[in-house]
Every structure is written in structure tokens, then in C-alpha cells.
Amino acid sequence: MQLACRPDTPATTEKPAPGAARQQLTDDLGRRLTVPARPRRVMALAASSTEMLYAVADTATIVGRTQVCNYPVAALRKPIVSSYPLDMEKLVQLRPDVVFTLEGITSLDDAARLEKFGIPVYFQRFTTTEDVFRGLNDLGRILGRAAPARRLTDSLRAELATAMAATPAGQPRPRVLAITWQDPIYVYGQNTLFTDKIRLAGGANAVTEKFPQPYPALTREYILKLNPDILLGGSFGKLDSTFFRNYPELKRINAYRNRRVYAITGDLMERPGPRVVESVRELQRLVAGN
């Protein structure tokens, strides 16, 4: 299902009846699960989901983190559970009431195994910035923290509106290619959050074709055809000595010829969470050439 089409109402959470101890949920993959009406022990198996919990939850209820969760600093004090491969034994020992994760981060098989131990797994999926705001509100409702979540998302929407107001209207949108790996060349595809963020920042994803994979591998010939105006994935000097040395024919793209090759903050780019507006602002500065 496309979250962008969901109304900003409690669509994924059914309010428990008075006195009920449990709530019935439907996650972003359409999976049904039952969790306590007020979960007291929670954790996430994705770094972005951990950030979201720290932004919304009573942090005393967060019982663990994964080996890649490094923000906020307070998360570093929590016990570590390996997310890949999933340390099932350690996770079960922490006895979370519910585990939050992202589509593509945790396998459905691992989720099924956890649920056999009585640990429900709630998947989220984000393809737009607005989806992230809705996801934060979903967490707030599930955790009995709807008001703090709403205050946060109202603030983030206001910040985003302010950032977008600073983007000159009527300007051509530079075509931006963002690489995630060099050999083979993997990029952020059209059906990723990046497409929406770069649009909000005043650019456009150079990849307009929708591939089955969200992060497709592209040939050099395909990239030459795209001819992006901006390339993201490393500083000019770094990529000149690595990426463009390996693929010298790509020096013909506009991004290289105009030296519009930039490094980006990986955690901001990769994690759909409460820092999503900060990521848009970073992209906005790069699109503007600042």
C-alpha cells in the first residue's frame, strides 16, 4: 500500500475498548498484530526506528538498540542486540512488548520467529517525507504518546515549510544522482524517500524509471544517458581518485564537468526519521551549490 495516500488519522491503530489491556494494530505491510494498550518495554531493529522511538517514546521504556544505532547519544547506553544476523536469544531476553522495524531491514521470517516467542513486530514503510511524519504519529498513538508525537510533527512540518519557502520558485530543477555503492554502481531509485526529499530541496532524482529494486544497479551507459547535473556520494576529490578513476568515461557527465560532486551525511540520507527535515536542508544547500 502507498502510505502517501493514507489520511493523517489513526488508520493503523484501533483504539482499545475501555478497560482493554490490548490493542489491535495493522502495520504498514498490512500485517495484523496485538500489543499491550500501553507498551512498557519497546525497542527497534532499525537505526531510524530507534531515532523515532527516542523522539516520541518515554525513553525509560526503550530496552535495547542494534549495533548500528548511534543516535541520539542516550541510545548508546542501551544493551546491544545484533540485527544482522538477528540475535534472537538476546532479543528475547530483553522481553520487549513490541519491536519496531522497517520494511527491508528485518526479514518476515525473523518477524515470524519472534512472534512465536510472543514478541510482535511492527513494520513501517516510508516513501515520502510526509510518510515519516505519519509514522511518528503512528508510534505516538501505539505508545500512548499521541500528544508529544503531534507536537513534534507539527514542528517538523513548520520547519520544512520554512525551508521550502527559501527555495527560489520557477528555477530549473537539477537532476541529481545519489550513489550508495561504487562496484557495482548502486543508486537511490525513483521509489525511495530520496526522490521526495530531493524534490523538496529543489532538485529531481535523475533516475526517473521505476525499477523493481528501490536501489538499482546501473550500467555506465545508463548513467551517461542520465547525464546528472549533480552527483552525491562523496567529495569531488575522493570520487575523482576512486569512482571516476574506475569509470573514466563518466567524466563526461555534467556533474563531473561542472565539479558538482558532493559528499552527504550518511545517517541523514539513509535514515527516515525525525531528522528528515535536516536531511532536506542539507540537500537544499547542495542543490543551491552552497
N, C-alpha and C positions, 0 to 999 in steps of 0.2 A: 504494500500500500504506500502511497505517496503522502508523507507527512505534511507536505506543503498544502495539501488540500484539507487537512484536518482543521476544524474550527478551534479557536483558542478557548475551549471549555473542557471540563473534566471528562474527555472522551475515553481515556484509558483507565479511569478509576471509577469504580462504582461505590458510592458512599455506603458504608456498612449500616445496617439497621441499628436503632438504639439498643445499646447493651451487647451488641455483637462483638465477639472477640477477634473476628477475622474479616478481611476484605477480599473481594474477588477482583482480580485485575486482568486486563488484556494488554500485553506488551506490544511494542512496535512491529513485531513479526506476526502478530495475531495469535500468539500463544496465550492460553488461559492459565492463570496460577492463583493460588490463595496464599496470602501473607497475613501476619497479625495486623489488627486495626491500627496499632501504633508500634511499629518495629522498634526494638530496643538494641538490637545488635545487627549492624549492616557493614558491608564492605563492597568494593568494586574490583573487577578483574581487568579494567582498562584504566590507563593513566588519566584520560579525560574524565571518566566517570568518577574517579577519586577526587579530582578537582571539583566536580559538580557537587559531590557529597559535602566537601568542606565548605562550599559556598552556600549550601542550603540546610544541611542536617545539623542536629545537635551533635557537635564533634565528639562528645563523650560516647556516642553510640557507634562510632566507627571503630571496628575491632582489628582491622588489618589493612595492608596495602600490598601491591605487587612489587617485584624487583625493579620495575621501571617507573614507579610512581615517585616523583621527586619534587612535586609542588602541590600545595604550599609546604613550607619548611616543617610545619607541625606534623605532616604526614610521615616524615622520616622517623618519628618516634614510635610508629606502629609496627607490630610484628609483620614480617615479610612472608608472603605466600607466592611461590613461583607460579606465574600464569602460563608459562610455556617452557617445558611441559607443565601442565597443571599439577601442583602438589595437592592432590585430593586429601591425603591424610591430614596435612597441616590445616587445610581449609576447614575440614570437618571438625577438627579440634577447637577451632575458634567459635563454632556454633552460631553462625550468623542467621538471623531471621529471614534475610533476603540478600541476594547477591545481585549487583547491577553490572551490566557489561554492554558492549557494543556489538552489533552485527559484524561478523568477520574477525572479531578478536577471540571470542570463546566459541568453541565448536558446539553444535547442537548435541553431539554425543556426550561431551563433558557435562553439558547442562542436564542431560537426562540422568547421568550418573549421580550428579549432586542431588537431584530431586529424589532419587531413590533413598538418599540419606535424610530426606525431609528438608532440604535446603532449596527453596525456589529461586530460580534465576530469571531476572527481568532484563530483556534485551531492549536497547534503544537503537534508533536509526536516524541519521541526520543527513539531509541533502541540501538544506538551506540554513541560513543564519537564523531565520525565524523558527525553524525546527529546534534549534538549540534552546531558544527562549522557551518554547513549549515544553521541551524536555526537562528544563529546570523546574517549570511549574508542575509537571507531572511528578517529579521527585518530591516536590514540596507537598503535594496532596497525599502521596503514598506515605510519607513520613510524618504526617500531621504538622507540617511546617508550611502550609499554603501561604500565609501572610508574609513571612520573610522571603519566600521564593518570589512572590508577586512584587514585592518592593525591589528585589534585585533585578528582575527582568524589566520592570518599568524604568529603572535607572539605566540599564544596558540599552534599551530601545532609545532613550533620550540621548545617550552618548553617541549611538550610531546615527541618529538624526542630525546631531551637531556635526559629526564628521562628514556626513554626506553633503551637508549644506556648504561645506568648504570646497567641494569639488566643482570646478567650472562647468557650467551647463553648455551643451552643444558642441563639445570638443570631440574630435575623433577618438575612439577607444583603441589604444594599442593592444595588439594581440600578444598574449603572454603565455609562454610555455614553461611549466614548472616540472623539473625532473626530480625523481625520487631515487634513481639508481642509474649508474653510467654504463654498465656492461652486463646484460643488455640495457638499452635505454628505456626505462620505465618512467611514465609521466602521470600527472594528475589528469584523469579523463574528464569528459563532459559531465558524467553522472557522479560528481563528487562535490563536497562542500566548497572546494576551491572555486568552482565555477561561479557560485553565488557570491563568494567573498570578493573575487576579483571584479565582478560586475559592480558591487557596491563601492569598490575602490576606484572605479573609473576606467577599468580595463575590460578585457574579454578573454576568455580561455581560447587560446589558439586552436585547441582541439575541439572542433565542432561536431565531429562524428561521434555517435554514441556506440562505444564498444561494449561487448558483454562484460568485460572486466572493468572495474572502476579505475584501475591503474594499469592501462595497457602498455605493452612494449611496442615501441615504434621503430621502424627502419629509418636509416639515414635519408633515404629517398623521400620518405613520407615527411620527415622534418623539413627537408629542403622545400618541399611543396607547401608546407605550412608557412615557412619563412616568418617566424615570430619576430615581433619588434622588441620583445623583452624576453630574456631567459632567466629563470630563477633556479637556484640550486647550488650556488657557490659564487665567490667573488670572481671578478674578471681574471685576476692574476692566477688564482687557484685553478679555475677551469681552463685557462689558456695553457697551463702546463700539464693538464690531465685530460679532460674531456676533449678539448679541441686538438690536442696532440694526437689522441687516439682516432679522432674523426676529423681530419683536416678539411675535408670537403664542406663541413658545416660552418666553416669560417665565412661562407658566402651568405649566411642568414643575416638579416638586418640587425638582429641583436648583437652579433659579434662586430659587424662593420661599424656600428654606432656605439660600441662599448657599453651597451645596456644589458649587462650581465651582472646579476646581484645575488648576494647571499641573503638568506632569510633565516629567521629564528625558528628552528625545527619544531620546538614544542608548541609554538603558537600556530604554525602551519598545520601540524599533524593532529592536534587535539581539538575536537569540537567540544568546547566547554565554556566556562564563564569568562575566559579571556578572548573570546571570539571577536569582540569589538576591537581589542588591542591588535589582533591579527589583521583585521580590516584596515586599521590605521597604518600599520606597517606597510601593507601592500599599497595603500594610497600614497604613501611617501615615495615608494619605489616607482609607481606608475607616473608620478609627477616628476621623477628624476631628482628627488631631494635626498 
